[in-house]
Amino acid sequence: MTEYLSYKQAMKYIGCNSYKTLGKLINEGLPIIQVGKTKKISKSAIDEFMKEHQKVINK
């Protein structure tokens, strides 16, 4: 897998299947890279974002 992922690849990597969910993560601070009209998400940025936003949930 490459370092820079399309939105579809990023969704698969994260484990979600909704562009709405991905949009919510972007609104919460997941950085995107835009070159011209193409938007990509760095795999390492996803890893860092998920690490910073992890929560322990007790049932």
N, C-alpha and C positions, 0 to 999 in steps of 0.2 A: 504494500500500500504506500502511496506517495505521501509526502509531508503535507501537501495542500490538497484538501478534499473539496469536491463539489458539495452542494447542499445535500444531495441524495446520498452521497458517500458518507457525509458527516452524520446524517440521521441513522444510517446503518451502524456506524461506529459507536454512536451514543446508545443505540438500542431503542430509538423511537421511530414511529412511522407516520408522523404528522408534521407537515410544514408549520402548522400553527404552534406546536410545541417547540420546534426549532426557533421560530420567531420569538417566542417568549424567552428562550435562553439568550438570544441575541439582545433582546431588550433589557435583560438582566445583566448584560455586560460581556457576553461571549463575543470576542472580537472577530470581525470578518476582514478579509482582504479584498479590495476591489481594484481590478485592473481593467480599464475600459468598462465594458458592460458585464464582464465576468466577475462573479463573486465566489470566493473560496474561503475555507476555514482551515486554519493550521491544526494538524493533529496534536501538536504539543500544546497549542492554546486550549484545545478541548480538554486535554488531560489536566492542565493547570486550573482551568475554570471548574472542572468537576471536583478536583481536590479542594479548592477554596470554598466550594459550596456544599460539601458533604455534611450530613447531619446524622446523628445517631438517634434512631427512633425506637423507643421502648414500647412494647405492646402491653 
